[in-house]
Amino acid sequence: MEVEVAKRRFSVEEYHRMGESGILTENDRVELIHGEIITMSPIGTRHAACVNRLNMLFTALFRGKAIVSVQNPVRINHESEPEPDLVLLKHEDDFYAQRPPSAEDVLLIIEVSDSTLKYDQKVKLPLYVQAGVSQVWIVNLEKEEIEVHWQAEGKGYQQKIYQKRDTLSLMKQEISAEDILGK
């Protein structure tokens, strides 16, 4: 017999108040997805190295053209504020000091997956397409490939998978997949 349980969903504002009141702290690795507070997986060595490579590469390529935001929140809607591994944001002179970045500000979201691939594909990707995020990359560390999702259409994206030897293109810049995945 299946039992249904009522869930209490939270808004982004309520979620932030939990942080302000000390219920959630900066040490809590959580994000708000569809009104639910989700515990994020610990960051492993390969994952951290990939995020560091992306940060260094994107900072050099897009300096003055876009803001590279690493593991910071993006307000998707009133009940979702994920913390992607890397977000390339439209340039703002104040670096979003007056308001949090939203889906409209996003040029690219990158999720690095070593143990979270299914979650990133089945939960986060549909959230991003629904919000109108134009491009999402999922770096699959297990298979050493990069899933590039672009041009949101209905409930999904067009998709292409890049292998280590391939070159990706973003904002008129050529990016080696090996520079992201590591040698």
N, C-alpha and C positions, 0 to 999 in steps of 0.2 A: 504494500500500500504506500503510495507516494503522498507525502505531506507537503503542502505549500506553506512557505514561511513568508511573512510580510517583511520587506526590507525597507529600511529608512534611507532614502536617498538624500544627498547633500548638494546644495548649490555651491558654486565657486566661492561666493561670499561667505557662506557658513564654514566652508573648508578653511578659508583664510582666518576666520575668527578663531577656529580651533588652534591655529598656529599662534595667533596673537595672545590667546589665553593660556598657552603652554600645554594644551592637550596633545598637540603635535609639535615636535621640535625639529630643528634643522638636521638632527641626527637620524630622524625617521626617514627611511628611504621609501616614500610613498608618492602616489600620484592619484588624481581624481579622474576616474573614467566612468562616464554615464552615471554620475552621482554616487559612485561607490569608491571608497578609499582602498586602493590596491597597493599591496606591499610589493616593492620592486626587488628583483633578484640582486644578490651581491654582485659587485663588479669584479670579474676575474682578470688575470694578468693580460691575456690575449685581448680581451674586450677593452681594457684600459689603454693598451698599446695602440689599438686601432683608432680609438677616439683621439688619442694624442697625435697620431699621424694625420688624421682628418683635420684636426685643429690647426696644426702647423701648415699643412698644405693649403687649406682654404683661406687662412689668414693671409698667406703670401699672395694667393691668386686674386683675392677679392678685396684687398685693402682699399678703402675709400669708395668702393662700389656697393658693398653689402656688409652687414654685421654678422660675425660668426658667433653663435650663442651655443655654449656647450652645457648640456645637461641642466638647462633652465626651463621653466614652465612656459607654455604657450596656451593662451586662453582660446579654446576651440569653440565653446558655447557656454551657456549658463551652468552646465553641470559636468563639464570635462575640461581638465587642465593637465594634459600629459606633460612629461618631462623627457622629450626625445634626447637621444645622445648628442645630436648636433642639428642645429637649425641655421639656415642661411636666411637672414632677414633683410628686408628692404632697409636701405640706409636711413637713419634718423639722426639728426645732429645731437639730440639729447640721449641717444642710446636707450630709448624707451624708459626714461626716468619718470615721465609724467603719467604713463599708462603701460599696462603689460602688453606685449605683442599678442596679436590675434591671428587667426587663420589668414586674414587678408594681407597681413604683413609678411607672410612666409613665402620665400622663393623656393625653398627645398627643405624637407625634413629627412634626416638620416637616422635610422634605427640600426644599431649594431647588435647582432643576434648570435649568441653562442648557446644559450640555454632557453631563449625566449622566442624562437622562430615562429612557432604556431601562434603564440599570443600576438606577436607583431603582425602576422599575416591575417589572422582571423578577427582580432579585436581592434588593434590600432589602425591598420590600413583602412578598414571600412569607416572608422571615425574620421580619418583624414579626408577620404573621398567625399563623405557627406558634408564636411566643412568647406569643401572646395579648394583644398590644398592642391596646387598644380603639379607638384612632383614630390615623390617619396622614394628614397633608396633604402633597401634593406640589405645590409652587409651580412651575409651568411658566412660566419667564420668556420663552421663545420665543413661546408662544401667548398670554401674558398671561392665564393662567387658573389656578385652584387646584382640584386634584383632592382631594376629601375622601373618605376611605375610613374606614368605621366598621362596627361590629358584625361582627367576625370570624366567618366561617362556613366550616368545613372548610378549604379551601385558598385562600379569598379573602374579600374584604370587599364590603359594599354600597358603591356609589360614586355620587357626584354631582359634576359639574363646575360651578364658579362662575366667572362672567365678572367683569370689572373693575367693572361697575355693581352687582353683587350684594352681599348682606349674608350673612355667615356667623354662626352661633350656636355659642358654646362656653361651657359652665358658666354659663348664664343671662346671658351677655354678647353683645351684638351687635357684630360686627366687619366693617367695610367692606373688601371685597376690594381696593378702590383704595388703602386705607391700607397694605395688604401689598405690592401690586404696584407702587405708586408712581403719580404723576400723569403 
